[in-house]
Amino acid sequence: MKVDARLQAYLGEAARAHEVPGASLALLVDGAVWCAATGMLDITTGAPVTPAAPFQIGSTTKLWTATALMRLVDAGQLDLEAQVGEILGADGLGDAPAFTGVSVRHLLSHTSGLPGDYLLDLGDDAGVLGRYAKLCAGLLRQHAPGATMSYCNTGFILAGRILEVLTGATWDEAMRALVIAPLGLTRTVTLPREALQLGAATGHVPGQPPEVVPRWEVPRTLGPAGAICTTAEELVTFAQVHLAGGVGRDGEKLLSEAAAAEMARPQVAVPDRWSMGSHWGLGMALDTWGGRRVAAHPGSGAGQFAFLQMVPDQRVAIALLTNGGHAARLYRELAWVLLRDLCGLEMPAPLAPAPVPVAEERATAGGAVDWASIAGVYARTGLRIEVEGRGPAAGVLRIIPTGSVTALAPQQVHELPLRVVEAREGVFATQVPHEEAWKAVVFYRLQDGTPCVHTGLRVALRVA
């Protein structure tokens, strides 16, 4: 690891501009790692961020869980087409309707049809994933397995339970044995007490000044979907495996070349191709920029935000870990410059609707939105989405929580603007209050003709 003074100065200036309390950055270039760190781990203590400080990486954990399962595929202990119900038969779930037709591949590619955000806190003991799997047996699927991509935390928690069943260890123990230890990672952990012993960062809620989050840890139940804490350096060290055909930085063979290639192979197209990527592989988002393949997986924890970007043809990885503020803006600024300078790669422009006068002019010329075909009520577990036209090129998106599926992160009712991007393709954009970025809202039909909407990487089916 090398600490670069210019990178350090650039990171510090950019983090302050975006009101990020603390940040750690690592670049993997030609097998070498360059690091920089800035700011504070916790504004109440003033402890400085160093490259050795672990941060929560949230959903980036999913790529680690998928990698561990692919090691079992390599060992002949797991088939990606194996049925989830059969594997979980030991839990008495062999006949659970929720798992009928759902394979391990479906779980790792977010195509299982299970409700995506069944987020529960079932305690801090070693049996939480087993109890969680039994509760999932009663869930109603939102669509048939393989019908579409819909981001699914639930599926990755179940993938963690499968890892436990096949190894006889807890998910935490299996991750250490299959991924963390073989790569020689000493500052990557899965349990809160381990992270705090290593001087981990604390998340912050935006404000003037920012405030420390009221709850630091991610519930153990959610471990396989989002509990890993690591450093930026160790995150790009892990990423090396996915840039070099399964081989780590020190030459250790973590995955076969075939397994690594399968993880990076597009498994399903993503209707909302702007949020993370145009396709999903096994545990990672995939895209093509300027004819070149890229892979990524961001994540968020309790007031913390992680970003991992990989460019396979250059074997370059960028990891940015932050503990609050306008982290996405910071990442975009840094990544735009670094990808250009290191890889000659230009990030795509963010999604944005046409200005209202332009959209209305297009509508007058024959490009008006067919609101009759898309207006109505859409639903997914825990959420109701109402779509209403308000003119030839604009409408309203009403987001209404309907249950306690996401009780760990309560939501409010929002009435959001809906602006056309490309009417013929069903692509619109909406904007959340106090955020500059536009988010995609894509209307389409499943193969069986069911109308649906894809936003926030999740699908909702039309019900009225």
Residue pairs with C-beta under 8 A, 6 or more apart in sequence:
1 26
1 33
1 34
1 35
1 51
1 233
2 32
2 33
2 34
2 35
3 34
3 35
3 36
3 51
4 34
4 35
4 36
7 25
7 27
7 34
7 35
7 36
8 36
8 37
8 38
10 36
10 334
11 23
11 25
11 36
11 37
11 38
11 334
12 38
12 39
14 330
14 333
14 334
15 22
15 23
15 38
15 39
15 322
15 325
15 330
16 39
17 330
18 325
18 326
18 327
18 329
18 330
18 333
19 206
19 210
19 324
19 325
19 326
20 39
20 322
20 323
20 324
20 325
20 326
20 327
20 330
21 39
21 40
21 43
21 204
21 210
21 323
21 324
21 325
22 37
22 38
22 39
22 40
22 41
22 49
22 53
22 201
22 322
22 323
22 324
23 37
23 38
23 39
23 49
23 320
23 321
23 322
23 323
23 327
23 330
24 35
24 36
24 37
24 49
24 50
24 51
24 53
24 55
24 231
24 232
24 320
24 321
24 322
25 35
25 36
25 37
25 232
25 318
25 319
25 320
25 321
25 334
26 33
26 34
26 35
26 36
26 51
26 231
26 232
26 233
26 235
26 236
26 317
26 318
26 319
27 33
27 34
27 35
27 236
27 316
27 317
27 318
27 338
27 342
28 236
28 237
28 239
28 240
28 243
28 315
28 316
28 317
28 318
29 315
29 316
29 342
30 315
31 240
31 249
31 315
33 233
33 236
33 237
33 249
35 51
35 232
35 233
36 51
37 48
37 49
37 50
37 51
37 53
37 232
38 49
39 48
39 49
39 323
40 46
40 47
40 48
40 49
41 47
41 48
41 49
41 53
41 199
41 200
41 201
41 202
41 323
42 201
42 202
42 212
42 323
43 204
43 209
43 210
43 212
44 212
47 199
49 201
51 231
51 232
51 233
52 187
52 199
52 231
53 198
53 199
53 200
53 201
53 231
54 187
54 188
54 189
54 195
54 198
54 199
54 200
54 201
54 229
54 230
54 231
55 200
55 201
55 229
55 230
55 231
55 232
55 301
55 304
55 306
55 321
55 322
55 323
56 195
56 200
56 201
56 203
56 218
56 226
56 227
56 228
56 229
56 299
56 301
56 302
56 304
56 306
57 226
57 228
57 229
57 230
57 235
57 299
57 301
57 304
57 306
57 308
57 321
58 218
58 226
58 298
58 299
58 300
58 301
58 304
58 305
58 306
59 153
59 225
59 226
59 297
59 298
59 299
59 300
60 228
60 235
60 297
60 298
60 299
60 306
60 308
61 223
61 224
61 225
61 226
61 227
61 228
61 299
62 156
62 224
62 225
62 226
62 283
62 297
62 299
63 242
63 283
63 284
63 297
63 308
64 175
64 179
64 228
64 238
65 156
65 159
65 160
65 163
65 171
65 175
65 224
65 225
65 283
66 108
66 156
66 159
66 263
66 282
66 283
66 284
67 178
67 179
67 238
67 241
67 242
67 254
67 255
67 263
67 283
68 163
68 174
68 175
68 178
68 179
69 78
69 104
69 108
69 159
69 162
69 163
70 255
70 259
70 260
70 262
70 263
70 282
71 178
71 179
71 254
71 255
71 259
72 78
72 163
72 166
72 167
72 178
73 79
73 80
73 259
74 255
74 256
74 259
77 166
78 104
78 162
78 166
79 104
80 103
80 104
80 105
80 108
80 262
80 282
81 103
81 104
81 105
82 103
82 104
83 99
83 101
83 102
83 103
84 99
84 102
84 103
84 104
84 106
84 107
84 112
84 158
84 162
85 93
85 94
85 95
85 96
85 99
85 100
85 102
86 94
87 104
87 162
87 165
87 166
88 94
88 96
88 99
88 133
88 158
88 161
88 162
88 165
90 165
91 130
91 133
91 134
91 161
91 165
92 134
93 99
93 133
93 134
93 137
96 136
96 137
96 138
97 137
98 114
98 136
98 137
98 138
98 139
98 140
98 141
99 136
99 137
101 144
101 145
102 112
102 113
102 114
102 145
103 145
104 159
104 162
105 111
105 267
105 282
106 112
106 113
106 145
106 146
106 155
107 152
107 155
107 156
107 158
107 159
107 162
108 155
108 156
108 159
108 267
108 282
108 283
109 149
109 267
109 268
109 280
109 281
109 282
110 116
110 149
110 150
110 151
110 152
110 155
110 268
110 280
110 457
111 145
111 146
111 147
111 148
111 149
111 150
111 267
111 268
111 280
112 141
112 145
112 152
112 154
112 155
113 141
113 142
113 143
113 144
113 145
113 147
113 150
114 136
114 139
114 141
114 142
114 152
114 154
114 155
114 158
115 139
115 140
115 141
115 142
115 152
115 154
115 380
115 381
115 382
115 405
116 150
116 151
116 152
116 153
116 154
116 155
116 380
116 381
116 458
117 153
117 154
117 381
117 382
117 405
117 406
117 458
118 135
118 136
118 139
118 153
118 154
118 381
118 405
119 153
119 219
119 221
119 222
119 405
119 406
119 407
119 408
119 409
120 132
120 135
120 219
120 221
120 408
121 219
121 221
121 408
122 128
122 131
122 132
122 219
122 220
122 221
123 131
123 220
123 221
124 220
125 220
126 170
128 220
128 221
128 223
129 157
129 160
129 161
129 164
129 170
129 171
129 221
129 223
129 224
130 161
130 164
132 157
132 158
132 161
132 221
133 158
133 161
136 154
136 158
139 154
139 381
140 381
142 150
142 380
142 381
142 459
142 461
143 150
143 446
143 450
143 452
143 459
143 461
144 448
146 268
147 446
147 447
147 448
148 268
148 271
148 446
148 452
148 454
148 459
149 268
149 269
149 270
149 271
149 280
149 457
149 459
150 380
150 454
150 457
150 458
150 459
151 456
151 457
151 458
153 222
153 225
153 226
156 224
156 225
157 221
157 222
157 223
157 224
157 225
159 224
160 171
160 223
160 224
160 225
161 171
161 224
163 171
163 174
163 175
163 224
164 170
164 171
164 174
167 173
167 174
167 177
167 178
169 177
171 190
171 223
171 224
172 190
172 191
172 223
175 190
175 228
176 190
179 238
179 254
180 188
180 189
182 248
182 252
182 254
183 234
183 237
183 238
183 241
183 248
183 249
183 252
183 254
184 248
184 250
184 252
185 230
185 234
185 237
185 238
186 234
187 198
187 230
187 231
187 234
188 228
188 229
188 230
188 231
188 234
188 238
189 195
189 198
189 228
189 229
189 230
190 223
190 227
190 228
190 229
191 220
191 227
192 216
192 217
192 218
194 229
195 229
196 216
198 229
200 229
201 304
201 321
201 323
202 212
202 213
202 216
202 303
202 323
203 212
203 213
203 216
203 301
203 302
203 303
203 304
203 323
203 324
204 210
204 211
204 212
204 213
204 303
204 323
204 324
204 325
205 211
205 212
205 213
205 303
205 324
206 324
206 325
206 326
210 324
210 325
212 303
213 302
213 303
215 302
216 302
217 302
218 226
218 227
218 301
218 302
219 408
220 227
226 299
226 301
230 238
231 321
232 319
232 320
232 321
233 319
235 306
235 308
235 319
235 321
236 308
236 317
236 318
236 319
237 248
237 249
239 308
239 310
239 317
239 319
240 247
240 248
240 249
240 315
240 317
241 247
241 248
241 254
241 255
241 260
242 260
242 263
242 264
242 284
242 295
242 310
242 312
243 310
243 312
243 315
243 316
243 317
244 315
245 255
245 257
245 260
245 261
246 253
246 254
246 255
246 256
246 257
246 259
246 260
247 253
247 254
248 254
255 263
262 281
262 282
263 281
263 282
263 283
263 284
264 281
264 284
264 286
264 293
264 295
264 312
265 281
265 282
266 279
266 280
266 281
266 286
267 279
267 280
267 281
267 282
268 279
268 280
269 278
269 279
270 276
270 277
270 278
270 279
270 280
270 285
270 454
270 457
271 442
271 444
271 454
271 459
272 440
272 441
272 442
272 454
272 455
272 456
272 457
273 287
273 440
274 350
274 351
274 439
274 440
275 439
275 440
275 456
275 457
276 285
276 287
276 296
276 297
276 298
276 457
277 285
277 286
277 287
277 294
277 295
277 296
278 286
278 287
278 288
279 285
279 286
279 287
280 286
281 295
283 297
284 295
284 296
284 297
285 295
285 296
285 297
286 293
286 294
286 295
287 293
287 294
287 295
287 296
288 294
289 345
289 346
289 347
289 348
290 345
290 346
292 311
292 313
292 343
292 345
293 312
293 313
294 309
294 310
294 311
294 312
294 345
295 309
295 310
295 312
296 307
296 308
296 309
296 310
297 308
298 305
298 306
298 307
298 308
298 331
299 305
299 306
299 308
300 306
303 323
303 324
304 321
304 322
304 323
304 324
305 321
305 322
305 323
305 324
305 327
305 328
305 331
306 319
306 320
306 321
306 322
307 318
307 319
307 320
307 321
307 327
307 331
307 335
308 317
308 318
308 319
309 317
309 318
309 335
309 339
310 316
310 317
311 317
311 339
311 342
311 343
311 345
314 342
314 343
314 345
316 339
316 342
316 343
318 334
318 335
318 338
318 339
320 327
320 330
320 331
320 334
320 335
322 330
322 331
328 437
329 436
332 347
332 350
335 347
336 346
336 347
339 345
339 346
339 347
340 346
350 437
350 438
351 421
351 429
351 437
351 438
351 439
351 440
352 421
352 429
352 438
353 359
353 419
353 420
353 421
353 428
353 429
353 438
354 362
354 393
354 419
354 420
354 421
356 393
356 394
356 419
359 392
359 393
359 394
359 419
359 420
360 391
360 392
360 393
362 393
362 423
363 369
363 391
363 392
363 393
363 420
363 423
364 392
367 393
367 423
367 424
368 392
368 393
368 423
369 389
369 392
369 393
369 395
369 420
369 423
370 423
371 388
371 389
371 395
373 443
373 451
374 387
374 426
374 443
374 451
374 453
375 387
375 388
375 389
375 395
376 386
376 387
376 451
376 462
376 463
376 464
377 384
377 385
377 386
377 387
377 462
377 463
377 464
378 384
378 385
378 386
378 387
378 452
378 453
378 460
378 461
378 462
378 463
379 385
379 402
379 460
379 461
379 463
380 458
380 459
380 460
380 461
381 403
381 405
382 401
382 402
382 403
382 404
382 405
382 406
383 399
383 400
383 401
383 402
383 411
383 460
384 399
384 400
384 401
384 402
385 397
385 398
385 399
385 400
385 453
385 455
385 460
386 396
386 397
386 398
386 400
387 395
387 396
387 397
387 398
387 418
387 453
388 395
388 396
388 398
389 395
390 396
393 419
393 420
393 423
394 417
394 418
394 419
394 420
395 418
395 428
396 415
396 416
396 417
396 418
397 415
397 416
397 417
397 418
397 430
397 441
397 455
398 413
398 414
398 415
398 416
399 411
399 413
399 414
399 415
399 416
400 413
401 410
401 411
401 412
401 413
414 432
414 433
416 430
416 431
416 432
416 433
417 430
417 431
418 428
418 429
418 430
418 441
419 428
419 429
419 430
419 438
420 427
420 428
421 427
421 428
421 429
421 440
425 442
426 442
426 443
426 444
427 440
427 441
427 442
428 440
428 441
428 442
428 443
429 438
429 439
429 440
429 441
430 438
430 439
430 441
430 455
431 437
431 438
431 439
432 439
439 455
439 456
440 454
440 455
441 453
441 454
441 455
442 453
442 454
442 455
443 451
443 452
443 453
443 454
444 451
444 452
444 453
444 454
445 451
445 452
446 452
450 461
450 462
451 461
451 462
452 459
452 460
452 461
452 462
453 459
453 460
453 462
454 460
